[in-house]
């Protein structure tokens, strides 16, 4: 590993290092993927990484290529002390809104961890039910915190895989390319073919109400 990458990872782990110096050892990073798309689920992931973990390339998932994310996903899963992933579908998003759906995903992730963390670090979410476990929201945490960055990759890869599967069911919409986000290609497909069952009606009202 290059010296510059080692230095980057050390900086990315500063938050955890400071917490561990205070006796907080099991830290769970939580992040989500898919709050903004017009279709598909929101996916929330949580991961507790070993203290000595230094996986080359871990970063905010948005800064990592799709191919590289897939490789990092396997390495994170292999190293993790514990991880869990929650998939919250578009029906629930429409029913309770995207923010509440994301928070529900956080609670499910915490419930499904097989190692109880001492502290949860979450990317910018507040007023969440973490089952009594203390948590700290960190703005842009996926770019500042190793554990949250790892969680962001698990969430993003899981969601991308789901959207590639939906692309096989609805090949005219290009879900494998845009992953449900409101690209020009996606908007044109909706205009031409209408909405699919995986579209979020609360996000696509101008099409839904036609």
N, C-alpha and C positions, 0 to 999 in steps of 0.2 A: 504494500500500500504506500502511495506517495506521501511524503511528509506533509504536503499541503492538505491532503485528505485527512490525515491523522489530526492535524490542527483544527480542521473544520469540525470533525466529529467531537473532539474534546470541547470545543466551544458549544456545540449543540447539546452536550451533556452537562453543561454548567448548572442548570437548574436542578437536575437530579443529584449532582455532586453536592451542592449546597444543602439539599434536603437530607441526603444520606449522612452528611457531617453532623446533622442534628438528631441522628438515630432513626430516621425514617427510611427503612430499607426496601420494602416492597411497594413500588410506585407503579400505578397503572395509568398509562396514557390512553385517552379516549378521543376519537375523532369520527367524523361522518363524511360520507360522500353522497351527493345527489340531492341537496336541498333546493337547487335551482332549476332542474330540468322540468320539461313539460310532461314527461312520461317516465314510468318505471318507479321503483321504490327508492326510499332513502335507506342507506346502509350505515350502521354504526358499528365501530370496532373498538375493542379495548385490548391492551396487551401489557403484560408485566415482563420486562426484559431483565436479564441478569445484569448485575452491577458492572461486570467487565465486558459487556457486549460492545463490539465496535464493528458493526457491519458496514463494509465499504459501500457508499452510495446512498445510504439512508438519508432521506430529505423529505421536505414537503412533497407529497405525491404529485402536485401540479408541476413540480420542477423536474420530474423524472419521466423518461419516455415510457410508453406502454410496455414495450419489450423488457426494459430494465425493471419496471415495477413487478412484472411476473416473476423474474428471477429473485428479486428482493423478498417478495411474498414468501417464497419457499424457505429462504434463509431465516426470515423472521419467525415463521412457524416452527422451524427446527430448533431455534435458540430459545424461544419464549418459555418462561416459567409457567405462564398461563395466558390464554387469549380466548376471546369469544367474539362472535359477530352476530348482530341482529339485523334482520331485513324487515322493514316496515313498508307494506305495500301501498299502492296508490289509493286504494279504497279507504284505508285508515287516514292517509294524508288528507283526502277530501272531507272526511268526516270530522277530524279534530284539528286540522291545519298543520302545516309543515313543521312549525316550531314545536308544537305539542307532540307530533309524531317523532321528531328527532329526540326529544326528551324521553319519550316512551322507550325508544331504542337504547338510550343510555341506561335506563333502569334495567332493561332486559340483559344488556351486556354485563352489568354488575352482578346480576342474579346468576348468570351462567359461568362466571369465572370459577375455576376449581381451586384457586388460591385467593384468599382474602387479602386485598391490598391494605397497606397502612394509610395510603393517601391516593386520591385520584386527581390527575391533572387532565383537564378537559379544555378543548379548543373553544374558548369564548362563550360557553353556555353558563347561564346562571339559573337559580331556582329549579334545580333538578333533584330527583329522588335517587340518591345513591345508597339507599338501604342503611343509612346511619354511618357510612364511611365518609370521613372528611374529604372535601374536594376543593380544588383551586381552579378557577377559570383563568386561562391565559390567552390574551388576544394574539391572534396569529401564532398560536402555539405550535402548529404543524411546521412552522419555519424556525421556531426557537427552542424546541424541546425534542430530544431524541425519542422518548416514549410516545409522544403524540405523533411525531413524524412516522414512526413505525405503524401506529394505529391507522394513520391516514392512508398508508399503502395497503394495508389489509382491507380497509373499507373500499377504497377505489378499485382494487383488483376484483374484489367480490362483486361489486356493482357492475363493472365493465363486463365480467363474464356473464352475468344475468342478462345484460342488454344485448350481448352477442347471441345469446340463446333466443331472445325475443326477435332478433333480426331474422332468424330462420323461420319464425312463425309469421312475421309481417315483413317480408323482404322489400316491399316497395317504399318503406319509410327510412331506411338507412340507419337503423338503430346501432349497428355495429360501428358506424363511423362517428356519429354525433352523440351517441349514448343517451339520447332523449333530450338533449339541450336544444334551445330554440334557434337553431341555425337556419340560414336561408333555405337550405335543402329540406330541412324538416318542416318548416312552415309551408313550403310549396307542396310537400307531400300531404300535409293535413288538408290544405285547400282543395287538392285534387281528389283525395281518397276518403277524407273524413277522419274521425277519431277512432282509435282502436280501444279495446277494453283496458289497455295499460296506460292510457292517457289520463292525466290528472284533470278532472273536470273543473276543479277550482282554479287551475292554472290556464285553462283553455276556454274560458267563458265566451270569448268573442266568436269562437268556432262552434262551441257547444250550443249556443243559443240560436244558431242559424236554423 
